[in-house]
Amino acid sequence: MFEYYTETLEKLKENSHFRNIKNFSRKDEKYIYIDDKKFINLSSNNYLGFADNKQITEEFLEFAGDKYSFGSASARLLTGTLPLYKELEKLISDLFHKENTLLFNSGYHANVGINSSITSRGDVIFSDKLNHASIIDGMRLSESKFFRYPHNNMQALEKLLIRERKNFKNAVIVSESVFSMDGDIADIQKLVELKEKYNCMLILDEAHAFGVFGQNGLGVTETLDLTDKIDLIIGTFGKSIGSMGAFAVGNKSIIDYLINKARSFIFSTALPPVNIAFSKWIIENKLPYTFDKRMNMLKIGQKAGSQSHIIPLIIGGNKETIDTCKILYNNGYFTLPIRPPTVPEGTSRIRISLTTDINEKELFNAISLAKQNR
């Protein structure tokens, strides 16, 4: 009965595709501990250092006291909405100068729920080929047709729009702003031009940019002063904010539509109130004071050849990538091998994620060690 699974796992091991869950003793700020040995953590999305920060946790608990429970025990459309949830949604709406916001349990929940429901039969989605798996999964669940254009290739996207847009009723263009595995940035200005020219909705996933880019940490669209041109912006609390959950912000009709159609929202137990309170507290009380640190982190990333705080070191083969991670591990750096299907075949890599606590010397020492094995 289990032969298929055993054989599949053996093939994964043969091709250096096998994954397992790592066991950590503890984490704090930029360090991770394995059997009490300390490593600099270069694989974290804790960009601003808010997660696992004892001082931050103590400050929040002093503020929160016993006001917030640790479970909602219900979906939002049942009894899972307290005033606190609406307060966080209003805060996000006000920051982005949009009409309404909807909270989701994670970025994955948001992208699957939105991309599976925002279009229907007779509609179409145009998606960057390197968009996150959650976007791809959402499109696959949709009843609409979808096309994936070559990564960040606006000429190819326009050719697709010329050929296909006229064949469908409603059309959506969806892209990440900062691409999670490559660290490069979408041509958002051109995406806006194309969505207006061909009468499309534009959805932008700012998961890795929210809390990092922009004067107020709202993302790349804030940096480019294009926030008002994007129809639906998605962000997460599980990265820069150090909490959990996600949001979609846009006009009221789109948000009301998602409340009624996005199954990942409708059928999920709401996030715990304590997490909602923590996200709101961080955004109001901590995020506004991070500008200098964020800009320094981005500057270090740019010195390493990236457009952002995500730096891909492309090795190529699976085994070679795993071996490089072992060398870094033996030198006090914790990294993880990124392999297919997360990235295309032949482009296995180490994805370095900077945080505001990691300095330039630590980064370039790790890069030097990795390159010695290439």
C-alpha positions as semicolon CSV with decimal commas, in nm:
position;residue;x (nm);y (nm);z (nm)
1;M;0,000;0,000;0,000
2;F;0,281;0,240;0,086
3;E;0,525;0,129;-0,185
4;Y;0,451;0,430;-0,408
5;Y;0,536;0,673;-0,127
6;T;0,852;0,487;-0,031
7;E;0,971;0,473;-0,393
8;T;0,895;0,842;-0,445
9;L;1,093;0,936;-0,134
10;E;1,388;0,725;-0,250
11;K;1,388;0,903;-0,588
12;L;1,383;1,238;-0,409
13;K;1,686;1,134;-0,206
14;E;1,871;1,011;-0,516
15;N;1,821;1,350;-0,686
16;S;1,902;1,555;-0,373
17;H;1,540;1,676;-0,363
18;F;1,449;1,525;-0,025
19;R;1,345;1,772;0,244
20;N;1,305;1,735;0,618
21;I;1,205;1,963;0,902
22;K;1,496;2,122;1,086
23;N;1,509;2,112;1,464
24;F;1,625;2,428;1,638
25;S;1,701;2,477;2,005
26;R;1,593;2,841;1,991
27;K;1,611;3,164;1,789
28;D;1,682;3,521;1,889
29;E;1,721;3,821;1,663
30;K;1,980;3,731;1,394
31;Y;2,096;3,404;1,551
32;I;1,967;3,051;1,540
33;Y;2,077;2,774;1,779
34;I;2,114;2,405;1,697
35;D;2,215;2,189;1,992
36;D;2,325;2,512;2,162
37;K;2,566;2,596;1,879
38;K;2,509;2,951;1,751
39;F;2,471;3,037;1,381
40;I;2,407;3,362;1,195
41;N;2,067;3,306;1,038
42;L;2,069;3,401;0,669
43;S;1,744;3,221;0,583
44;S;1,493;3,422;0,783
45;N;1,213;3,654;0,669
46;N;1,239;3,834;1,003
47;Y;1,366;4,140;0,814
48;L;1,327;4,398;1,093
49;G;1,412;4,167;1,381
50;F;1,072;4,193;1,554
51;A;1,015;3,816;1,580
52;D;1,199;3,631;1,858
53;N;1,303;3,963;2,012
54;K;1,273;3,941;2,391
55;Q;1,256;4,315;2,445
56;I;0,981;4,357;2,184
57;T;0,788;4,066;2,332
58;E;0,813;4,205;2,684
59;E;0,702;4,552;2,572
60;F;0,401;4,409;2,391
61;L;0,298;4,187;2,682
62;E;0,322;4,484;2,917
63;F;0,094;4,677;2,681
64;A;-0,145;4,387;2,615
65;G;-0,175;4,240;2,963
66;D;-0,456;3,984;2,961
67;K;-0,679;4,174;2,714
68;Y;-0,639;3,937;2,420
69;S;-0,715;3,567;2,394
70;F;-0,499;3,306;2,223
71;G;-0,772;3,165;2,000
72;S;-1,069;3,294;1,801
73;A;-1,240;2,952;1,775
74;S;-1,448;3,066;1,478
75;A;-1,436;3,189;1,119
76;R;-1,469;3,564;1,065
77;L;-1,816;3,527;0,912
78;L;-1,940;3,340;1,220
79;T;-1,824;3,473;1,557
80;G;-1,456;3,523;1,474
81;T;-1,457;3,901;1,435
82;L;-1,395;4,134;1,728
83;P;-1,355;4,515;1,705
84;L;-0,977;4,464;1,706
85;Y;-0,988;4,296;1,363
86;K;-1,179;4,587;1,211
87;E;-0,935;4,830;1,375
88;L;-0,637;4,663;1,208
89;E;-0,820;4,657;0,875
90;K;-0,898;5,026;0,906
91;L;-0,537;5,101;0,998
92;I;-0,416;4,928;0,681
93;S;-0,678;5,102;0,467
94;D;-0,581;5,443;0,606
95;L;-0,209;5,380;0,552
96;F;-0,262;5,288;0,188
97;H;-0,535;5,547;0,128
98;K;-0,765;5,270;0,005
99;E;-1,131;5,207;0,083
100;N;-1,116;4,870;0,254
101;T;-0,897;4,584;0,377
102;L;-0,949;4,214;0,440
103;L;-0,732;4,006;0,671
104;F;-0,623;3,654;0,578
105;N;-0,454;3,388;0,790
106;S;-0,133;3,389;0,581
107;G;0,008;3,509;0,252
108;Y;-0,067;3,165;0,111
109;H;-0,431;3,192;0,220
110;A;-0,452;3,537;0,062
111;N;-0,305;3,443;-0,276
112;V;-0,491;3,114;-0,308
113;G;-0,821;3,272;-0,204
114;I;-0,785;3,580;-0,424
115;N;-0,648;3,420;-0,740
116;S;-0,899;3,135;-0,730
117;S;-1,200;3,365;-0,691
118;I;-1,122;3,702;-0,851
119;T;-1,200;3,564;-1,199
120;S;-1,445;3,306;-1,330
121;R;-1,530;3,121;-1,650
122;G;-1,477;3,347;-1,949
123;D;-1,210;3,557;-1,768
124;V;-0,830;3,546;-1,783
125;I;-0,525;3,598;-1,559
126;F;-0,178;3,700;-1,682
127;S;0,089;3,600;-1,429
128;D;0,465;3,646;-1,410
129;K;0,630;3,307;-1,456
130;L;0,826;3,340;-1,130
131;N;0,528;3,435;-0,914
132;H;0,500;3,254;-0,581
133;A;0,354;2,903;-0,564
134;S;0,051;3,037;-0,376
135;I;-0,042;3,253;-0,676
136;I;0,001;2,959;-0,912
137;D;-0,209;2,734;-0,689
138;G;-0,484;2,997;-0,676
139;M;-0,492;3,027;-1,054
140;R;-0,510;2,649;-1,093
141;L;-0,819;2,644;-0,869
142;S;-0,983;2,920;-1,071
143;E;-1,239;2,849;-1,343
144;S;-1,071;3,109;-1,565
145;K;-0,792;3,069;-1,818
146;F;-0,443;3,182;-1,721
147;F;-0,119;3,259;-1,904
148;R;0,230;3,288;-1,750
149;Y;0,456;3,540;-1,921
150;P;0,842;3,522;-1,906
151;H;0,978;3,674;-1,589
152;N;0,958;4,053;-1,582
153;N;0,936;4,060;-1,962
154;M;0,696;4,343;-2,033
155;Q;0,731;4,306;-2,410
156;A;0,620;3,942;-2,388
157;L;0,332;4,038;-2,159
158;E;0,209;4,301;-2,404
159;K;0,224;4,051;-2,691
160;L;0,009;3,816;-2,482
161;L;-0,235;4,096;-2,405
162;I;-0,261;4,190;-2,773
163;R;-0,325;3,827;-2,868
164;E;-0,552;3,716;-2,585
165;R;-0,717;4,008;-2,403
166;K;-0,996;4,048;-2,664
167;N;-1,104;3,685;-2,612
168;F;-1,208;3,731;-2,248
169;K;-1,455;3,937;-2,048
170;N;-1,249;4,034;-1,741
171;A;-0,870;4,027;-1,718
172;V;-0,623;4,038;-1,430
173;I;-0,247;4,094;-1,428
174;V;-0,078;3,957;-1,115
175;S;0,283;3,997;-1,005
176;E;0,502;4,006;-0,699
177;S;0,677;4,337;-0,637
178;V;0,995;4,193;-0,484
179;F;1,033;3,838;-0,613
180;S;1,084;3,601;-0,325
181;M;1,354;3,377;-0,476
182;D;1,541;3,626;-0,696
183;G;1,521;3,951;-0,501
184;D;1,457;4,154;-0,815
185;I;1,175;4,405;-0,855
186;A;0,889;4,404;-1,103
187;D;0,855;4,683;-1,358
188;I;0,552;4,820;-1,177
189;Q;0,530;5,139;-1,380
190;K;0,500;4,935;-1,700
191;L;0,250;4,697;-1,538
192;V;0,033;4,999;-1,456
193;E;0,060;5,125;-1,813
194;L;-0,039;4,786;-1,956
195;K;-0,329;4,734;-1,718
196;E;-0,471;5,074;-1,816
197;K;-0,406;5,025;-2,187
198;Y;-0,572;4,682;-2,200
199;N;-0,844;4,733;-1,938
200;C;-0,714;4,487;-1,677
201;M;-0,717;4,470;-1,299
202;L;-0,366;4,480;-1,146
203;I;-0,292;4,273;-0,835
204;L;0,047;4,320;-0,669
205;D;0,187;4,093;-0,398
206;E;0,409;4,309;-0,174
207;A;0,475;4,027;0,075
208;H;0,853;4,076;0,080
209;A;0,836;4,454;0,038
210;F;0,578;4,551;0,301
211;G;0,765;4,676;0,606
212;V;1,088;4,722;0,407
213;F;1,041;4,962;0,115
214;G;0,899;5,312;0,127
215;Q;0,908;5,602;0,371
216;N;0,633;5,439;0,578
217;G;0,726;5,081;0,497
218;L;0,426;5,025;0,269
219;G;0,624;4,865;-0,013
220;V;0,769;4,931;-0,355
221;T;0,451;5,106;-0,471
222;E;0,503;5,369;-0,201
223;T;0,862;5,420;-0,317
224;L;0,738;5,472;-0,673
225;D;0,432;5,674;-0,568
226;L;0,206;5,426;-0,750
227;T;-0,006;5,294;-0,464
228;D;-0,322;5,455;-0,598
229;K;-0,268;5,287;-0,937
230;I;-0,276;4,931;-0,801
231;D;-0,623;4,775;-0,776
232;L;-0,540;4,520;-0,507
233;I;-0,228;4,512;-0,289
234;I;-0,138;4,208;-0,081
235;G;0,095;4,221;0,217
236;T;0,190;3,993;0,503
237;F;0,250;4,028;0,876
238;G;0,461;3,711;0,896
239;K;0,780;3,863;0,759
240;S;0,884;4,222;0,842
241;I;0,616;4,263;1,109
242;G;0,726;3,949;1,292
243;S;0,372;3,827;1,351
244;M;0,140;3,615;1,136
245;G;-0,136;3,674;0,885
246;A;-0,181;3,878;0,569
247;F;-0,404;4,141;0,415
248;A;-0,552;4,254;0,084
249;V;-0,629;4,625;0,046
250;G;-0,831;4,784;-0,234
251;N;-1,167;4,938;-0,311
252;K;-1,480;4,837;-0,122
253;S;-1,642;4,641;-0,404
254;I;-1,336;4,415;-0,450
255;I;-1,303;4,352;-0,075
256;D;-1,677;4,280;-0,038
257;Y;-1,647;4,040;-0,332
258;L;-1,360;3,854;-0,161
259;I;-1,552;3,832;0,165
260;N;-1,823;3,648;-0,028
261;K;-1,609;3,445;-0,268
262;A;-1,260;3,374;-0,129
263;R;-1,292;3,026;0,019
264;S;-0,964;3,047;0,215
265;F;-1,119;3,338;0,404
266;I;-1,473;3,203;0,437
267;F;-1,381;2,859;0,567
268;S;-1,082;2,937;0,793
269;T;-1,087;2,995;1,167
270;A;-0,981;3,355;1,227
271;L;-0,634;3,441;1,353
272;P;-0,596;3,460;1,733
273;P;-0,681;3,806;1,874
274;V;-0,338;3,826;2,038
275;N;-0,171;3,808;1,694
276;I;-0,402;4,073;1,552
277;A;-0,315;4,296;1,848
278;F;0,059;4,233;1,805
279;S;0,051;4,316;1,431
280;K;-0,140;4,638;1,497
281;W;0,094;4,735;1,783
282;I;0,408;4,677;1,572
283;I;0,273;4,879;1,279
284;E;0,170;5,168;1,503
285;N;0,456;5,173;1,753
286;K;0,767;5,017;1,595
287;L;0,753;5,028;1,216
288;P;0,756;5,412;1,196
289;Y;1,102;5,423;1,356
290;T;1,279;5,174;1,128
291;F;1,348;5,387;0,819
292;D;1,724;5,431;0,863
293;K;1,778;5,063;0,945
294;R;1,568;4,954;0,648
295;M;1,752;5,180;0,406
296;N;2,089;5,057;0,533
297;M;1,977;4,695;0,487
298;L;1,870;4,767;0,128
299;K;2,201;4,945;0,062
300;I;2,393;4,636;0,177
301;G;2,177;4,418;-0,049
302;Q;2,249;4,644;-0,344
303;K;2,623;4,624;-0,277
304;A;2,586;4,247;-0,308
305;G;2,429;4,291;-0,651
306;S;2,063;4,263;-0,560
307;Q;1,778;4,510;-0,603
308;S;1,654;4,429;-0,255
309;H;1,733;4,258;0,075
310;I;1,701;3,913;-0,089
311;I;2,025;3,791;-0,247
312;P;2,021;3,473;-0,460
313;L;2,348;3,279;-0,487
314;I;2,270;3,051;-0,780
315;I;2,474;2,730;-0,763
316;G;2,295;2,517;-1,025
317;G;2,288;2,155;-0,914
318;N;2,100;2,023;-0,612
319;K;2,389;1,834;-0,455
320;E;2,633;2,121;-0,510
321;T;2,390;2,359;-0,340
322;I;2,349;2,129;-0,041
323;D;2,730;2,093;-0,017
324;T;2,770;2,472;-0,020
325;C;2,518;2,503;0,265
326;K;2,725;2,251;0,463
327;I;3,039;2,463;0,414
328;L;2,855;2,772;0,539
329;Y;2,714;2,569;0,830
330;N;3,063;2,459;0,931
331;N;3,165;2,826;0,934
332;G;2,877;2,945;1,155
333;Y;2,620;3,047;0,892
334;F;2,277;2,888;0,867
335;T;2,141;2,875;0,512
336;L;1,902;2,644;0,332
337;P;1,924;2,501;-0,020
338;I;1,645;2,624;-0,249
339;R;1,572;2,356;-0,508
340;P;1,306;2,268;-0,767
341;P;1,009;2,293;-0,772
342;T;1,058;2,616;-0,574
343;V;1,295;2,737;-0,848
344;P;1,345;2,614;-1,208
345;E;1,560;2,307;-1,275
346;G;1,930;2,387;-1,293
347;T;1,898;2,703;-1,080
348;S;1,922;2,562;-0,729
349;R;2,050;2,830;-0,499
350;I;2,114;2,970;-0,157
351;R;1,864;3,246;-0,089
352;I;2,020;3,492;0,154
353;S;1,765;3,702;0,340
354;L;1,910;4,008;0,505
355;T;1,778;4,146;0,830
356;T;1,857;4,484;0,981
357;D;2,084;4,309;1,235
358;I;2,318;4,152;0,976
359;N;2,616;4,368;0,890
360;E;2,807;4,403;0,564
361;K;3,111;4,209;0,682
362;E;2,902;3,908;0,786
363;L;2,720;3,905;0,452
364;F;3,026;3,928;0,230
365;N;3,214;3,670;0,435
366;A;2,927;3,426;0,373
367;I;2,919;3,510;0,001
368;S;3,296;3,457;-0,024
369;L;3,270;3,116;0,144
370;A;2,986;3,014;-0,087
371;K;3,173;3,120;-0,401
372;Q;3,476;2,913;-0,305
373;N;3,266;2,602;-0,358
374;R;3,115;2,704;-0,694
